Amino acid sequence: MTQIKSAILFGALSAALAAAPAHTFQTSDQQFPPLEAITLQFETDAALVVSAAEFGGALLADLQTRFEWEGISGNGWRWGVELGLHAQKDSAREGFANRVGRGLVADRSLATGRYTGGNPESHDRAFAASAANLFLKTGWGDWRLGLTPGAAAFETRIMPTASAYMRLDGGPLTPNYGAAIRTLNAGSGLGPTLVYSTPRIIGLRASASFTAETSYCGIDLCRTQEGGAGVPSGELNSVFEAGISFDRTLREWGQIQLGVNALRADPAATRFTRDYTAIGLQARWSGDQLSAGVSTLWADNAVSNGAYTAIMMAIRYDEGPWSFGAEWARSDDDLVLERQTAAQLTASRFLGDQFSVTFGLQNIATEFFDLGMLVTDNSARNGTGAFLELAFRN
């Protein structure tokens, strides 16, 4: 897996990241003439999840660290570097993808990376860089260059879920019985990307990005070069993305967030006969205690009659340190012939400012249509499961 390559490239930085202080200090003109201040930030998020279902239980873990060095010049420009590392013990998958089933032929969905045929992913532990980019923030907009999500992901509005890691829609952790539904428009993955974002004016902001190729493999976002055993590669080239978001708090109506994004790319594998296009839409409303949202994704999978469609709806109610959430999601992938419908109920409590504990119930129904008797993998994605999540954020 390409996570091993990232461990070699970025492992030498981990000691420095662990020792980095989280504070701001003023510099003298003699030391850094162009700078008025330097900011160093070091953040760590971690989670431990215990899940159980009629198909067996799982113990999952996630650890993410992020380091940011930012210099502030006399004219107000902010520039620096962002580095992130990600370690995880999850169900066996590479990025979001694992095997749908053996099917009649080997094939791969460009929208999710999930595939039929080939050999199933066998690694349940992974380590990779989650960010490595340079940034520049000016009054005319922000630039970012390096390993970073593209404009479509940047302008996506986050849905109001009560669970930090166990989510129906592209959750960072997924037990073997879990849903595999994604409404995030993540075609560029974490490939080397150039992103530009305008300032937010009257609630509106626009972003555009270009990614030359997407062969870098992170943990949650991965587009590998090799398909293996006849499975087409999920790699994309010349990825163009654009997105617009609206975020405004109105005195009488609460906070309103809207997002629309689009992507066009050239698939690397000859299996895909045309350009890959995908469109994402999100809407979210938040009041004093109640929040609700809906997120959708449509992608053509670069073939005729192979579209992927997904929708997710979520609602959350906050009462003091408690949060109660409900989610419903559905996806249809006409290329790998998989349909999923899932629902989740969660109750979460904050323990201080950094810890939370969440209990959840999930129901997942999966249908592998038109694949006949050859489907043998992931058929356990049906039924009810429960999980307990312990999360730390700093």
N, C-alpha and C positions, 0 to 999 in steps of 0.2 A: 504494500500500500504506500501511496505517496506521503502518508503522514510521517513515515520514517525519514524521508528526505527532509521534511520541514523540521523534524527534531534535530537533525544534524546541523541545519542552517541556523536555527534559532536557539538551540540548546545552550550555546555559549553565552547568550544574553540572559538566561534565566537567573543566574546568580546576581547579576546587576539589578534585575527587576525586583528580586526579593528584598534587596537592600535599599531600594529607592525610597526616600522619605516622601511623605505626602504633606507638603507645605509650600508656601510662597514666600520669597524673600526678595529684597531690593538689591540691585547690583550697583556698583560704583561706575562712573563714567570712564574711569581709567581702565577697568577690567573689560567692560563690554560697552564701548562707545555708542553703538546703534540701539542698545536696549535700555528700556526704562525698568523692566522687571522680568523675572523668569519664574515660571510656575512649573512645579513638578507634582504629578498626581500618580498615585498607585492604588488600584482598586482590585478587589478580590471577591468573586462570587463563588459559592459552593452549594451543592445540594446532595442529599442522600435520600433515595426513594426505595421503599419496600412495597412491592406489588404482589397481589395474589389473585388467582383466577382458577377456574375449573381445569385449565390446561397447565397449571403449575405456577410457581412464584418466581420472583426475580429480585435481586439486589442491585440497584443502579446508582451511579455516582457521577457527578460532574464538577469540574474545577476550572474556573476561568480567571486569568489575571490580565490586567491592562495597565500599561505604563504610558504616560504622556508627558513629554517635555515641550513647553511652550515659551517662546520669547515674545515680549511685547515691546515694539519699537515706539519711538517718540511720536510718530504720526498715527498711532493706534493700530497699526497692522500687527497681527498675531500669526506667528509661524512656528513650526516645530515638527515633531515626529511622534507617531503613535505605534506602539508595539503591543501585541496581545498573544497569549499562549492559552491553549485549551487542551485539557485532558479529560477523558471520559471512559466510564465503563457502562456500556449500553447493550441493548440487543444487537445481535450481529448484523451490521449494515455499514455501508461506506457512504458517508454523507447521509442523505435522506433515503437512499436506495437500498433495497434488498430484493430477493427474487419473489416475484408474484407467483409463479408456478412453472412447471416444465413446458406446458403448452404444446401447440402443434409445431411452432417454429420459434427460433430465438429472435427476440425483439426487445426494444427498449423505448420507454416513454421519455421524451426530451423534457416534458413538463416536470416530472418528478424523479427521473432516473431509474425508476423501478423497471424490472425486466422479466421476461420469460426465457426459459432455457438456460443453458450455461450452468456453472457451478454456483451454489449459494455462497454469499459472503460468510466467512467463518471466524472473523475476528470480532470479539466483543470489547476490546480495549484499544484505544487510539490516543495519539498525541499529535498536535499540529499547531502551527501558527494560526491565529484567528485574525490578526491584523499586522501589517508592516507597511506603513505609508507615511509620506510627508504631506503636510497641509499648510495652507496659507489662507488667512481670513482677513479680508479687507472690507471697506465700506461699500465696495462694488460687488461683493460676493465672495464665496469660499471656493478654494481649489483643493483637491486631494489627489495624490498620485501614489499608487502602490497596491498592495493586497488590501482591498476594501470592497464592500458591496457596491453595486452600481446604483444609478439614479433611480431605477424602479424600486429597489428595496429601500433606498433612503427616503423616498417620498411616500412609502406605505404607512398608513395609520395603524397603530397597534390596537387590537381588540381588548375589551375590558374583562379579562379572565381573572379568576381568583387564585389560580395556581401558577407559580412561576415557571415550572419546568414540565409538568404533565399537562399538556394542552392537546386538544383534538387536532388543531390546525398547526402542523409543523412544530410540535413540541420538541425541545432539545433532547428529552429522554422519552423513550418509547419501549415498553415491555413487549415481549414476543406477541402477545395477543392484541397490542395496541393498534389504533387507527393510523393509517398512512395517507392523510389528507393534507394538501398544501395549497394555500391561496397566495403565498408570497411569490412574486414574480422575480425569481432568482436565477435567470438564465446566465448571467455573467459569473455566478458563483463567487469565488474570491480571486479570480484571475487578475493579473496586473491591470489596473483600471485608472483612467483619468476622469475625474468627476468635477463638474462645476455646478454650484448652486447660487441662485440669486439671493439677495436679502429678502426677508419676509416683509411685505408691504401690504397693509390693510388685511393681514391674515393670509395673503397669497405668497407662495414661493414656488419656483420652478427649478428643476435640475436636469442636466444632460450628462451622459457619460459614454465612453468608448473603451472597449476591451478587445485587444488584438486576438487573444486566445485564452481558453479557460481550462488548461490542463492541470492547474494547481488544485490540490485536493485538501480542503479543510475537513472538519469533522461534520458540521451540519450542512455545509455547502461543498459539494464535490462533483466535478465533472472530469472523470478519468479519461485518459487517452485510449486505453485498451479495453475492449469489450470482453474478451475471453470466451472461448468455446463457442464462437459464432455470434455472440451478442454484439450488436452494433455499439460503437463508441458513443458516449453522450457528450463528447467535446464539441464546443461551438467556437467559431472564429468570427472576427469582425462584428462584435456585438455592439449595437447602438441602442441606447436606452434614453427615455425621457419621462419625466413625471412632474405633476403639478399637485400641490396640496394646499388646503385651506384650513387654518386653525385660528379660531376667534372665540373669545368669551363675551357673551352678551348678557347684560345685566338681568334681563327678564327671561332669557331662554337658556342660559347655561353655556357650556362650552360645546362648540360644533366643530367637528373635524371631518374633512372630505379629502379623498385622494384618488387620483387616476394616473396610471402609468402604462407605458407600452414598450415593447422590445422587438428588435429584428436582428437576426443572426444567420450565419452560414454554417450549417451542420458539417462536421468533418467526415462523417461516415457516408458512403455512397447509398446506403439504405434509404436515406431521406432525400426526397426528390425535389424539394423546393426550399425556399428560405423558411426559417422558423420564426413565427410571430406569436406574441402573447400579450394579453391586456389584463390589467388588474384594476379593480374598483373597491373603494372602502368608504364607509360612512359611520361616524360615531358621534353620540351625544352623551354628555356627562352633566348631571345636576349636582346638588349638594351631597346626596348619598347614593343616587341611582345612576348607573351608566349602562348604555346599550350600544351595540354595533353590529355591522354586517360587512363581510369581506368576500370578494369573489375573484376568480381567476378563470380566464379562457385562453387556451393555447391550441394551435393547430397541429402540433407534433410534426410539422414539416412533411406531412403526407396527406393524401386525400382520405376522407372518412376515418380519420384517426384522432379526432379532437379530444382534448382533456378539458373538463369543466369541473369547478369546485366552488362550493359556497359554505360559509361558516357564519353563524349567528351566535352572539354572546350577550349576556346580561349579568350585571354584578350589583349587589347591594352592600354598602359599607355602614357598619354601626360600631363606632368606637374602634377597638382593636380587631374587630371581626369583619370578615368579608365572606359573602355567600354568592356563589356563581352558578350559572347554568349555561351550557354550550350545546349547540347542535351543528353538525357538519355532514356534508355529503359530497362525494366525488364520483365522476364517471370518466373512465379512460377507455376510449374506443380502440386505442392501438394495442394495449396489452389485455383488453377485455376484462377489466376489473371495475367493480362498483362497490362503494362502501358508504354506509350510513352509520353515524355514531352520535351518542349523546353522553353528556358528563354533568354531574352535580358535584360541587365542591364547597367545603367550609374551611376557612383559613383564619388563623389568629396570629397577629404580630406579637412577638415577645421582645419588647424594647424596640429600638430603632433598626436593628440589624438582623434579627432572627424571625422566622415565621414557621409555623407548622400547619400543614394542610392535609385534610382527609377528603378523599374523592371516590366516587363510584362511576364506572364507565360501562356503557353497553355498545358493542360494535357488531355490526352485521356486514359480512363480506360475501359478494357473489362473483364468482369467476364464470362469466357467461360465454358460451360457445367454445369452451376449451375441452369439453368432453371429459373422459376418464383419465386424461393424462395429467390433470392438475393434482399434485401431491404436496406442494409446499405452501406454507402460510394459510392452510385451510383452517387453522386454529384461530384465525381472526374473526371469530364469531362467539358471542356470548357476553357474559358480565364479569367484570373484574373490579378490584378495589385497590387503593394505594394510600400510603402514608408518606408525605413529603416533608423533609426538614431542610430549610433553605437558610443561607447566610449571605448577606450583601453588605459590602463595605466600600 
